[in-house]
Amino acid sequence: MIVAPASVFGQGGPTDRPALDEAAAMRGRLLYVQQCINCHGSNAKGGPDGPDLIRSTVVLRDRLGSGIGPAMRAAPASHAARLTPNQVVDLSHFLRQRIEAVARNRTPLGPINVLTGDPEAGRAYFNGAGRCSTCHSPTGDLEGLRARMPDAMTLQQRFLFPTLTRSNKQVEVTVTSPSGLPVSGTLLRIDNFSVTLRDATGDYRAFSRVPGTTVDVRDPLAAHHELLDAYTDETIHDVVAYLWTLK
């Protein structure tokens, strides 16, 4: 009688779990907030654009990035951030921490507590190094902000990853062909090979990015994107704590 080997996906994971490094998990938590929360949700239990990581066999079998590192590299379109090997290890510790928290309590008490910063330090950053006050005002567009947010985690996500869906402003682009004729409009799609836009008359225009073509993109959220590389864990929590005071 021939006995077929059990499927890899049906086998239990190895039991040689490395010790959970709490400091690494804290660093991984910041990486998760910056790079993963938008798709996988505040509790790593999935969202409209990403699967549940708590129940993921890749994550459950992961050992210090052995699984999640290759998985992220295998899907570069949805994992654009280039994490270092040490960052992948930190993220592994954070996800392990989340899995163990859920295992201890099948009904988690709530989302990650993000109100751990200093509101006054957040105010100083808002008006100083962060340059937030050049575009936003607590007595203007941010007045009553807390009342518009269901919880602090949502506020943090909106702060880190704002969108233009509720604004009249759009990402604009000007494409200048080798002949020197510029065409401007609302950016629809851009990659290394082509640019598509809708011009002022509403017409759809597509251009190949051949040698000699210049592309000038004007994104109203460019400053927010640049700050993602400047924020520290402390800065993020300080600013969120300050924004949460804007009742």
Contacts in CASP RR format, 6 or more apart in sequence:
PFRMAT RR
TARGET T0000
AUTHOR 0000-0000-0000
METHOD contacts of the structure
MODEL  1
MIVAPASVFGQGGPTDRPALDEAAAMRGRLLYVQQCINCHGSNAKGGPDG
PDLIRSTVVLRDRLGSGIGPAMRAAPASHAARLTPNQVVDLSHFLRQRIE
AVARNRTPLGPINVLTGDPEAGRAYFNGAGRCSTCHSPTGDLEGLRARMP
DAMTLQQRFLFPTLTRSNKQVEVTVTSPSGLPVSGTLLRIDNFSVTLRDA
TGDYRAFSRVPGTTVDVRDPLAAHHELLDAYTDETIHDVVAYLWTLK
9 57 0 8 1.000
13 60 0 8 1.000
13 61 0 8 1.000
14 61 0 8 1.000
14 63 0 8 1.000
16 63 0 8 1.000
17 63 0 8 1.000
17 96 0 8 1.000
18 63 0 8 1.000
18 64 0 8 1.000
20 93 0 8 1.000
20 96 0 8 1.000
20 97 0 8 1.000
20 100 0 8 1.000
21 93 0 8 1.000
22 93 0 8 1.000
22 97 0 8 1.000
24 89 0 8 1.000
24 90 0 8 1.000
24 93 0 8 1.000
24 94 0 8 1.000
25 90 0 8 1.000
25 93 0 8 1.000
25 94 0 8 1.000
25 96 0 8 1.000
25 97 0 8 1.000
26 94 0 8 1.000
26 233 0 8 1.000
27 87 0 8 1.000
27 90 0 8 1.000
27 94 0 8 1.000
27 233 0 8 1.000
28 87 0 8 1.000
28 90 0 8 1.000
28 91 0 8 1.000
28 93 0 8 1.000
28 94 0 8 1.000
29 94 0 8 1.000
29 97 0 8 1.000
29 112 0 8 1.000
29 233 0 8 1.000
30 233 0 8 1.000
30 236 0 8 1.000
31 83 0 8 1.000
31 87 0 8 1.000
31 90 0 8 1.000
31 91 0 8 1.000
31 94 0 8 1.000
32 40 0 8 1.000
32 44 0 8 1.000
32 91 0 8 1.000
32 94 0 8 1.000
32 95 0 8 1.000
33 156 0 8 1.000
33 160 0 8 1.000
33 236 0 8 1.000
34 81 0 8 1.000
34 160 0 8 1.000
34 228 0 8 1.000
34 231 0 8 1.000
35 81 0 8 1.000
35 83 0 8 1.000
36 44 0 8 1.000
36 53 0 8 1.000
36 91 0 8 1.000
37 157 0 8 1.000
37 160 0 8 1.000
38 49 0 8 1.000
38 157 0 8 1.000
38 161 0 8 1.000
39 46 0 8 1.000
39 47 0 8 1.000
39 49 0 8 1.000
39 50 0 8 1.000
39 78 0 8 1.000
40 46 0 8 1.000
40 47 0 8 1.000
40 50 0 8 1.000
40 51 0 8 1.000
40 52 0 8 1.000
40 53 0 8 1.000
41 47 0 8 1.000
42 111 0 8 1.000
42 112 0 8 1.000
42 153 0 8 1.000
42 157 0 8 1.000
43 54 0 8 1.000
43 98 0 8 1.000
43 102 0 8 1.000
43 108 0 8 1.000
43 110 0 8 1.000
43 111 0 8 1.000
43 112 0 8 1.000
44 52 0 8 1.000
44 53 0 8 1.000
44 54 0 8 1.000
44 95 0 8 1.000
44 98 0 8 1.000
45 52 0 8 1.000
45 53 0 8 1.000
45 54 0 8 1.000
45 55 0 8 1.000
46 52 0 8 1.000
46 53 0 8 1.000
49 78 0 8 1.000
50 78 0 8 1.000
53 59 0 8 1.000
53 95 0 8 1.000
53 98 0 8 1.000
54 98 0 8 1.000
54 99 0 8 1.000
54 102 0 8 1.000
58 67 0 8 1.000
58 68 0 8 1.000
58 71 0 8 1.000
59 67 0 8 1.000
59 68 0 8 1.000
59 95 0 8 1.000
59 99 0 8 1.000
60 99 0 8 1.000
61 67 0 8 1.000
62 68 0 8 1.000
62 92 0 8 1.000
62 95 0 8 1.000
62 96 0 8 1.000
63 92 0 8 1.000
64 89 0 8 1.000
64 92 0 8 1.000
65 88 0 8 1.000
65 89 0 8 1.000
65 91 0 8 1.000
65 92 0 8 1.000
68 88 0 8 1.000
68 91 0 8 1.000
68 92 0 8 1.000
68 95 0 8 1.000
69 83 0 8 1.000
69 88 0 8 1.000
72 79 0 8 1.000
72 83 0 8 1.000
72 88 0 8 1.000
73 79 0 8 1.000
83 91 0 8 1.000
101 108 0 8 1.000
102 108 0 8 1.000
111 151 0 8 1.000
111 153 0 8 1.000
112 153 0 8 1.000
113 152 0 8 1.000
114 152 0 8 1.000
114 153 0 8 1.000
114 155 0 8 1.000
114 156 0 8 1.000
114 237 0 8 1.000
114 240 0 8 1.000
115 152 0 8 1.000
115 237 0 8 1.000
115 240 0 8 1.000
115 241 0 8 1.000
115 244 0 8 1.000
116 237 0 8 1.000
116 241 0 8 1.000
117 234 0 8 1.000
117 237 0 8 1.000
117 238 0 8 1.000
117 240 0 8 1.000
117 241 0 8 1.000
118 238 0 8 1.000
118 241 0 8 1.000
119 238 0 8 1.000
119 241 0 8 1.000
119 242 0 8 1.000
119 244 0 8 1.000
119 245 0 8 1.000
120 242 0 8 1.000
121 234 0 8 1.000
121 238 0 8 1.000
121 242 0 8 1.000
122 235 0 8 1.000
122 238 0 8 1.000
122 239 0 8 1.000
122 241 0 8 1.000
122 242 0 8 1.000
123 242 0 8 1.000
125 132 0 8 1.000
125 235 0 8 1.000
125 238 0 8 1.000
125 239 0 8 1.000
125 242 0 8 1.000
126 132 0 8 1.000
126 133 0 8 1.000
126 136 0 8 1.000
126 239 0 8 1.000
126 242 0 8 1.000
126 243 0 8 1.000
127 133 0 8 1.000
130 227 0 8 1.000
130 230 0 8 1.000
131 223 0 8 1.000
132 239 0 8 1.000
135 223 0 8 1.000
136 142 0 8 1.000
137 143 0 8 1.000
138 145 0 8 1.000
138 246 0 8 1.000
142 243 0 8 1.000
142 246 0 8 1.000
143 246 0 8 1.000
144 246 0 8 1.000
144 247 0 8 1.000
145 155 0 8 1.000
145 243 0 8 1.000
145 246 0 8 1.000
146 155 0 8 1.000
146 243 0 8 1.000
146 244 0 8 1.000
146 245 0 8 1.000
146 246 0 8 1.000
146 247 0 8 1.000
147 247 0 8 1.000
149 155 0 8 1.000
149 158 0 8 1.000
152 240 0 8 1.000
152 244 0 8 1.000
155 240 0 8 1.000
155 243 0 8 1.000
155 244 0 8 1.000
156 236 0 8 1.000
156 240 0 8 1.000
159 236 0 8 1.000
159 239 0 8 1.000
159 240 0 8 1.000
159 243 0 8 1.000
160 224 0 8 1.000
160 228 0 8 1.000
160 231 0 8 1.000
160 236 0 8 1.000
162 221 0 8 1.000
162 224 0 8 1.000
163 221 0 8 1.000
164 170 0 8 1.000
164 171 0 8 1.000
164 220 0 8 1.000
164 221 0 8 1.000
167 220 0 8 1.000
169 220 0 8 1.000
170 186 0 8 1.000
170 187 0 8 1.000
170 220 0 8 1.000
171 186 0 8 1.000
171 187 0 8 1.000
171 217 0 8 1.000
171 218 0 8 1.000
171 219 0 8 1.000
171 220 0 8 1.000
172 184 0 8 1.000
172 185 0 8 1.000
172 186 0 8 1.000
172 187 0 8 1.000
172 217 0 8 1.000
172 218 0 8 1.000
173 184 0 8 1.000
173 185 0 8 1.000
173 186 0 8 1.000
173 187 0 8 1.000
173 190 0 8 1.000
173 195 0 8 1.000
173 197 0 8 1.000
173 215 0 8 1.000
173 216 0 8 1.000
173 217 0 8 1.000
173 218 0 8 1.000
174 182 0 8 1.000
174 183 0 8 1.000
174 184 0 8 1.000
174 185 0 8 1.000
174 215 0 8 1.000
174 216 0 8 1.000
174 218 0 8 1.000
175 182 0 8 1.000
175 183 0 8 1.000
175 184 0 8 1.000
175 195 0 8 1.000
175 197 0 8 1.000
175 205 0 8 1.000
175 207 0 8 1.000
175 213 0 8 1.000
175 214 0 8 1.000
175 215 0 8 1.000
175 216 0 8 1.000
176 182 0 8 1.000
176 183 0 8 1.000
176 213 0 8 1.000
176 214 0 8 1.000
176 215 0 8 1.000
176 216 0 8 1.000
177 183 0 8 1.000
177 207 0 8 1.000
177 212 0 8 1.000
177 213 0 8 1.000
178 210 0 8 1.000
178 211 0 8 1.000
178 212 0 8 1.000
178 213 0 8 1.000
183 197 0 8 1.000
183 199 0 8 1.000
183 205 0 8 1.000
183 207 0 8 1.000
184 197 0 8 1.000
184 199 0 8 1.000
184 200 0 8 1.000
185 197 0 8 1.000
185 198 0 8 1.000
185 199 0 8 1.000
185 200 0 8 1.000
185 205 0 8 1.000
186 197 0 8 1.000
186 198 0 8 1.000
187 195 0 8 1.000
187 196 0 8 1.000
187 197 0 8 1.000
187 217 0 8 1.000
188 196 0 8 1.000
188 197 0 8 1.000
188 198 0 8 1.000
188 204 0 8 1.000
189 195 0 8 1.000
189 196 0 8 1.000
190 196 0 8 1.000
190 215 0 8 1.000
190 217 0 8 1.000
192 209 0 8 1.000
193 208 0 8 1.000
193 209 0 8 1.000
194 206 0 8 1.000
194 207 0 8 1.000
194 208 0 8 1.000
194 209 0 8 1.000
195 206 0 8 1.000
195 207 0 8 1.000
195 209 0 8 1.000
195 215 0 8 1.000
196 204 0 8 1.000
196 205 0 8 1.000
196 206 0 8 1.000
196 207 0 8 1.000
197 204 0 8 1.000
197 205 0 8 1.000
198 204 0 8 1.000
198 205 0 8 1.000
199 205 0 8 1.000
207 213 0 8 1.000
209 215 0 8 1.000
219 225 0 8 1.000
END
